[in-house]
Amino acid sequence: MNSLPRVTRSRREIWLTIAGILLIAANMRAAITSVGPLINQISSSYQLSSELSGLLTSMPLLAFAVMSLVAPRISERFGAERSLLYSLVLLIAGMLVRAIPGAPALFVGTALLGLAIAVSNVLLPSIIKRDFPTQIGLLTGSYSVTMSMFAAIASGAAVPLSSMPGWDWNLSLLVWVLLAVIALVAWLPRSLKAKPVGTLRAPGSLSSMFRSPLAWRITFFMGLQSMTFYVTIAWLPAILHERGFSAAAGGWMLSLMQLVSLPTSFFLPVWASRMRTQLPLVLASGITSLSAYAGLLWGSTDLSVLWIILLGLSQGATISLALTFFGLRTRNAAEAARLSGMAQSFGYLLAALGPVLLGTLHDSFNSWNPVLVVLLLVSLTVLLLGLGAGRNRYVSPAETISTDSSPRPVG
């Protein structure tokens, strides 16, 4: 464990920090993914139109897009640890507001929790970069798997919880405030010990990140892979239904996709951090994604389980690679926060628009085949972007170092 942190700390402090990171990660999707299975109950309770129901599910992603550019500035002002603490407080407040009866509180609370989670999205990679520079892959994989696992648990438990005697959809959503309180209690000692301001301050600015071609490659890599993920989450059951699957079978296939993504979500960052260049991993994940969408489009329906497994493996690989690039392609925690904020802001904007735009494309052709063609082309674009992002360079324009003559950009 001596190689884990950059500064000398006790074994207990190291493990408490890791536990805090993982508990925060557990809260980064649960409050959102628990809504989807309950959307019909929520819409019925408040008489929401399909447009408002769609806005409710897209609102956290739009909040991610807005807050991701602001989060690095918040961190520079208050410090990363205290910014995460405040975000947990805001997350708890958002879930409590969402539980207040009435549609206005539902939307306000959803917006608040989306803003809160966005701060964690941006700052966790920078804290890992700063405190665990030699273990970027291991910690990124661990928090990515934790985030995905609790997202799946929240999604799967939503309807059973709402069906318990004396419970309803509101209590089913509110139960996740307990997890946020646990994370808050666990993170509080760490935040109180940290410097109150400026712990991630470093030379440079977000505008300088906008001038980096590599930063834009990573940004669009993050954005387009996020778009394919959220489009697939939204429309895969419908795509499979068009190919003869029942609604229940489509739902199980979606669960299978998320389940098989967990191994690549964990192992890809570990492997990536040990490699001088991530090009082999980019190629493997890209070819897997292309094979999956091509199989769904042109392959046999008898092999649908294979296509879904390939899709899940590729989805886990590309998101974990994107998160790992935030640490591997930056020189310090502040730069990692800025790159993370830039990539996630544009990325989640694309993710929010993707399901709507491709749903409209389906309505225009009355077929999911054009949507699969677009997803195939987007996957090819992600592969090409990844080939640029996977080379061993830094986003700093004036200090970009070639692959063969530099040390690896990890601690």
LUMFIFI-116897 format. One record per residue (C-alpha): residue number from 1; x, y, z. Coordinates in Angstrom, 3 decimals, m for minus. Each point is the difference from the previous one (the first is absolute). Example, Ala and Ser with C-alpha at 12.3 -4.5 7.8 and 13.67 -1.06 7.14 Angstrom:
% LUMFIFI-116897
1,12.300,m4.500,7.800
2,1.370,3.440,m0.660
//
This chain:
% LUMFIFI-116897
1,0.000,0.000,0.000
2,2.966,2.334,0.316
3,m0.171,0.799,m3.703
4,m3.622,1.062,0.019
5,0.019,3.645,1.106
6,2.368,2.704,m1.039
7,0.242,1.305,3.573
8,0.790,m1.905,3.189
9,m3.176,m1.077,1.718
10,m0.969,m2.810,2.330
11,m1.443,m3.210,m1.360
12,m3.274,0.859,1.738
13,m0.225,3.404,m1.730
14,0.698,m1.607,m3.366
15,m2.753,m2.555,0.387
16,m2.453,2.583,1.344
17,0.665,2.143,m3.073
18,m0.559,m2.972,m2.310
19,m3.191,m0.927,1.876
20,m1.208,3.583,m0.324
21,0.683,0.034,m3.741
22,m1.909,m3.252,m0.498
23,m2.940,1.136,2.150
24,m0.242,3.217,m2.015
25,0.156,m2.096,m3.185
26,m2.877,m2.141,1.301
27,m2.140,3.162,0.090
28,0.897,1.239,m3.485
29,m2.781,m1.798,m1.890
30,m2.396,m1.665,2.475
31,m2.210,3.072,0.465
32,m0.356,0.208,m3.794
33,m0.326,m3.604,m1.165
34,m2.719,m0.673,2.589
35,m2.315,2.386,m1.879
36,m0.269,m1.829,m3.339
37,m1.835,m3.122,1.216
38,m2.429,2.219,1.931
39,m0.636,2.574,m2.717
40,m3.480,m1.324,m0.822
41,m1.047,0.195,3.658
42,1.473,3.490,0.348
43,m1.656,1.230,m3.202
44,m3.336,m1.424,1.107
45,0.222,1.621,3.435
46,0.699,3.490,m1.354
47,m1.716,m0.308,m3.387
48,3.249,0.683,m1.852
49,m0.002,0.070,m3.788
50,2.445,m2.197,m1.899
51,2.071,3.129,m0.703
52,0.245,0.860,3.711
53,0.781,m3.606,0.842
54,2.810,0.094,m2.539
55,1.252,3.273,1.461
56,0.026,m1.546,3.479
57,2.271,m2.830,m1.135
58,2.247,2.338,m2.021
59,0.260,2.734,2.645
60,2.904,m1.578,1.953
61,2.037,m0.287,m3.203
62,m0.685,3.648,m0.830
63,1.042,0.909,3.549
64,3.214,m1.977,m0.546
65,0.669,2.009,m3.145
66,m0.486,3.328,1.779
67,1.817,m0.740,3.253
68,2.957,m1.889,m1.475
69,1.574,3.229,m1.279
70,m0.565,1.721,3.352
71,1.217,m2.816,2.283
72,3.759,0.636,m0.535
73,m0.483,3.646,1.021
74,m1.907,m1.090,3.107
75,2.848,m2.332,0.865
76,2.583,2.741,m0.438
77,m2.034,2.220,2.306
78,m0.907,m2.427,2.791
79,2.346,m2.948,m0.498
80,m0.870,m3.364,m1.511
81,m0.878,m1.738,3.258
82,m2.359,2.704,1.240
83,m1.547,0.380,m3.442
84,m0.863,m3.701,0.085
85,m1.371,0.398,3.524
86,m2.237,2.880,m1.102
87,m1.123,m2.048,m3.008
88,m1.117,m2.805,2.316
89,m1.988,2.504,2.059
90,m1.597,1.287,m3.209
91,m0.729,m3.579,m1.113
92,m1.805,m0.715,3.269
93,m1.900,3.273,m0.287
94,m0.977,m0.815,m3.582
95,m1.402,m3.401,0.942
96,m1.927,1.502,2.923
97,m1.456,2.753,m2.197
98,m0.915,m2.594,m2.638
99,m2.015,m1.860,2.645
100,m2.215,3.026,0.689
101,m3.422,m0.601,m1.626
102,m0.540,1.853,m3.256
103,1.526,0.147,m3.461
104,1.958,3.247,0.588
105,1.894,m1.544,2.926
106,0.615,m3.124,m2.089
107,1.742,1.997,m2.716
108,1.862,2.362,2.347
109,1.273,m2.895,2.098
110,1.096,m1.907,m3.105
111,1.911,3.042,m1.261
112,1.731,0.451,3.374
113,1.135,m3.595,0.247
114,1.231,0.133,m3.603
115,2.123,3.054,0.799
116,1.351,m1.727,3.109
117,0.983,m3.195,m1.814
118,1.708,2.016,m2.742
119,2.521,1.305,2.545
120,0.937,m3.566,0.942
121,0.220,m0.974,m3.667
122,2.637,2.652,m0.574
123,1.985,m0.005,3.247
124,0.448,m3.692,0.799
125,2.418,m0.557,m2.936
126,2.039,3.024,1.093
127,0.225,m1.189,3.620
128,1.142,m3.431,m1.199
129,2.585,1.719,m2.222
130,1.287,2.033,2.943
131,m0.092,m2.509,2.867
132,0.562,m3.300,m1.815
133,2.130,0.826,m3.061
134,1.455,m3.511,m0.247
135,m3.401,m1.664,0.358
136,m2.119,2.030,m2.427
137,m1.227,m3.086,m1.840
138,m0.830,m2.044,3.096
139,m1.903,2.805,1.725
140,m1.760,1.115,m3.191
141,m1.094,m3.578,m0.668
142,m1.158,m0.427,3.591
143,m2.142,3.115,0.074
144,m1.333,m0.656,m3.501
145,m1.153,m3.497,0.988
146,m1.456,1.287,3.284
147,m1.931,2.691,m1.856
148,m1.335,m2.487,m2.564
149,m0.855,m2.625,2.587
150,m2.067,2.328,2.173
151,m1.637,1.448,m3.108
152,m1.149,m3.508,m0.915
153,m1.115,m0.748,3.568
154,m2.018,3.219,0.179
155,m1.623,m0.727,m3.343
156,m0.863,m3.579,0.904
157,m1.249,0.783,3.509
158,m2.179,2.987,m0.945
159,m3.229,m1.842,m0.863
160,0.258,m2.675,2.737
161,0.538,2.708,2.611
162,m2.965,2.023,m1.246
163,m2.168,m3.138,0.251
164,0.767,m0.660,3.657
165,m2.943,0.421,2.420
166,m0.371,3.667,0.945
167,2.563,1.115,m2.593
168,m0.391,1.873,m3.268
169,2.294,1.301,m2.745
170,0.894,3.043,2.114
171,1.369,m2.088,2.869
172,1.747,m2.259,m2.486
173,1.931,3.028,m1.280
174,0.541,1.483,3.460
175,1.694,m3.115,1.380
176,3.203,0.945,m1.829
177,0.441,3.018,2.239
178,1.296,m2.462,2.606
179,2.903,m0.951,m2.254
180,0.827,3.681,m0.498
181,m0.034,0.595,3.765
182,2.428,m2.903,0.498
183,2.332,1.494,m2.623
184,m0.273,3.429,1.636
185,0.945,m1.392,3.409
186,2.904,m1.963,m1.478
187,1.338,2.989,m1.973
188,m0.411,2.616,2.736
189,3.290,m0.746,1.876
190,1.949,0.063,m3.283
191,m1.474,3.357,m1.011
192,0.625,1.575,3.396
193,3.675,m0.944,m0.122
194,0.485,1.358,m3.511
195,1.080,3.516,m0.854
196,m3.124,2.169,m0.253
197,0.878,1.676,m3.301
198,2.129,m0.380,m3.055
199,1.070,m3.643,0.348
200,m0.396,m0.560,m3.726
201,1.233,3.387,m1.132
202,2.737,m0.108,m2.621
203,1.196,2.110,m2.926
204,m2.262,m0.007,m3.006
205,m3.690,0.494,m0.608
206,m2.991,m1.682,m1.546
207,0.394,2.199,m3.086
208,3.477,m1.440,m0.551
209,m1.577,m3.461,0.042
210,m2.286,1.103,m2.850
211,3.117,0.685,m2.095
212,1.341,m3.541,0.379
213,m0.767,m2.348,m2.933
214,0.579,m2.999,2.271
215,m2.500,1.343,2.532
216,m2.603,0.264,m2.764
217,0.716,m3.573,m1.139
218,m0.573,m1.227,3.556
219,m3.081,2.207,0.315
220,m1.650,m1.406,m3.112
221,1.143,m3.519,0.901
222,m1.774,0.433,3.345
223,m3.017,1.691,m1.548
224,m0.673,m2.372,m2.853
225,0.511,m3.144,2.069
226,m2.394,1.481,2.594
227,m2.514,0.644,m2.757
228,0.144,m3.620,m1.202
229,m0.433,m1.207,3.575
230,m3.048,2.116,0.821
231,m1.608,m0.639,m3.384
232,0.485,m3.723,0.561
233,m1.365,0.204,3.550
234,m3.041,1.889,m1.274
235,m0.810,m1.988,m3.149
236,1.566,m3.491,0.165
237,m3.188,m1.691,1.287
238,m1.975,1.629,m2.827
239,2.639,m1.020,m2.563
240,m0.182,m3.594,1.210
241,m3.810,0.101,0.073
242,0.060,0.919,m3.696
243,2.047,m3.160,m0.538
244,m2.554,m2.215,1.745
245,1.003,0.153,3.660
246,m2.599,0.496,2.727
247,0.145,3.081,2.214
248,1.168,m2.139,2.928
249,2.736,m1.633,m2.091
250,1.142,3.420,m1.219
251,0.259,1.170,3.593
252,2.076,m3.016,0.973
253,2.317,0.553,m2.962
254,0.520,3.585,1.154
255,0.893,m1.296,3.469
256,2.405,m2.503,m1.572
257,1.713,2.803,m1.895
258,0.573,1.976,3.197
259,1.154,m3.087,1.906
260,2.664,m1.043,m2.506
261,1.334,3.580,m0.114
262,1.287,m0.313,3.572
263,3.157,m2.066,m0.727
264,1.234,2.361,m2.714
265,m0.938,3.014,2.131
266,2.406,m1.271,2.647
267,2.843,m1.643,m1.929
268,0.392,2.451,m2.910
269,1.196,2.922,2.174
270,2.437,m2.315,1.804
271,1.466,m1.221,m3.270
272,m0.051,3.486,m1.530
273,2.020,1.530,2.828
274,2.722,m2.630,m0.423
275,0.424,0.558,m3.729
276,2.066,2.659,m1.730
277,m2.689,0.358,m2.648
278,m3.656,m1.015,0.232
279,m0.423,m0.591,m3.741
280,m0.429,m3.810,0.310
281,m2.823,0.512,2.518
282,m1.633,2.649,m2.192
283,0.135,m2.342,m3.004
284,m1.396,m2.939,1.966
285,m2.895,2.010,1.468
286,m0.734,1.666,m3.341
287,m0.090,m3.249,m1.965
288,m2.203,m1.562,2.675
289,m2.458,2.889,m0.203
290,m0.100,m0.077,m3.801
291,m0.569,m3.761,0.053
292,m2.846,0.372,2.490
293,m1.937,2.647,m1.930
294,0.685,m1.730,m3.329
295,m1.316,m3.223,1.513
296,m3.178,1.684,1.219
297,m0.466,1.588,m3.423
298,0.893,m2.846,m2.374
299,0.666,m3.069,2.155
300,m2.241,m2.876,0.970
301,m2.493,0.575,2.814
302,1.024,m3.439,1.295
303,3.336,1.594,0.926
304,m1.566,2.996,1.744
305,1.439,m1.017,3.377
306,3.477,0.100,m1.571
307,m0.608,3.469,m1.459
308,m1.231,1.269,3.395
309,3.012,m1.464,1.802
310,2.354,1.661,m2.491
311,m1.914,3.260,0.413
312,0.264,m0.145,3.785
313,3.722,m0.747,m0.108
314,0.613,2.921,m2.356
315,m2.156,2.422,2.005
316,1.900,m0.796,3.187
317,3.318,0.318,m1.825
318,m0.618,3.365,m1.670
319,m1.387,1.819,3.055
320,2.845,m1.263,2.196
321,2.575,0.999,m2.634
322,m1.535,3.487,m0.176
323,0.189,0.391,3.779
324,3.564,m1.327,0.065
325,1.127,2.465,m2.678
326,m0.841,2.852,2.414
327,2.864,m1.162,2.207
328,2.414,m1.385,m2.568
329,m0.044,2.997,m2.339
330,0.439,2.733,2.628
331,2.939,1.175,2.098
332,m1.743,0.811,3.278
333,m3.314,m0.156,1.832
334,m1.132,3.466,m1.087
335,0.565,m0.835,m3.649
336,m1.812,m3.308,0.483
337,m2.981,1.853,1.486
338,m0.120,2.438,m2.925
339,0.237,m2.760,m2.602
340,m2.631,m2.010,1.868
341,m2.293,3.025,0.174
342,0.409,0.837,m3.680
343,m0.486,m3.579,m1.199
344,m2.947,m0.756,2.238
345,m1.768,3.286,m0.730
346,m0.050,m0.564,m3.752
347,m0.302,m3.746,0.474
348,m3.167,0.059,2.046
349,m1.542,2.597,m2.276
350,0.403,m2.478,m2.859
351,m1.254,m2.767,2.280
352,m3.142,1.970,0.832
353,m0.748,0.833,m3.633
354,0.837,m3.420,m1.443
355,m3.087,m1.969,1.091
356,m2.314,2.820,m1.119
357,1.617,0.497,m3.411
358,0.275,m3.688,m0.802
359,m3.498,m0.627,1.300
360,m1.177,2.619,m2.499
361,2.021,m1.762,m2.719
362,m1.855,m3.224,0.808
363,m3.344,1.765,m0.221
364,0.944,1.393,m3.402
365,0.821,m3.431,m1.480
366,m2.208,m2.126,2.259
367,2.966,m2.338,0.405
368,2.954,m0.381,2.360
369,2.402,m0.929,m2.794
370,0.952,3.633,m0.806
371,0.705,0.520,3.714
372,2.316,m3.020,0.037
373,1.783,1.338,m3.092
374,0.598,3.303,1.806
375,1.246,m1.831,3.102
376,2.346,m2.014,m2.216
377,1.410,3.186,m1.547
378,0.302,1.681,3.406
379,1.873,m3.058,1.320
380,2.422,0.260,m2.926
381,0.524,3.683,0.837
382,0.641,m0.888,3.668
383,2.622,m2.509,m1.145
384,1.764,2.600,m2.170
385,m0.081,2.568,2.828
386,1.344,m2.601,2.402
387,2.965,m0.676,m2.269
388,0.962,3.659,0.485
389,m0.785,0.077,3.728
390,1.774,m3.278,0.685
391,3.501,1.251,m0.821
392,2.259,0.855,2.922
393,m0.258,3.804,0.009
394,m1.215,2.809,2.219
395,m2.798,2.447,m0.700
396,2.303,2.943,0.802
397,0.501,1.515,m3.481
398,3.445,1.478,0.630
399,1.310,m3.051,1.819
400,m1.328,m2.926,m2.008
401,2.598,m2.733,0.086
402,0.449,m2.634,m2.666
403,m0.651,m3.637,0.716
404,3.511,m1.323,m0.326
405,2.022,2.644,1.816
406,m1.962,0.691,3.146
407,m0.808,m1.616,3.276
408,m3.514,m1.306,0.412
409,m2.488,2.658,1.186
410,m0.805,m1.947,3.147
411,1.588,0.179,3.369
//
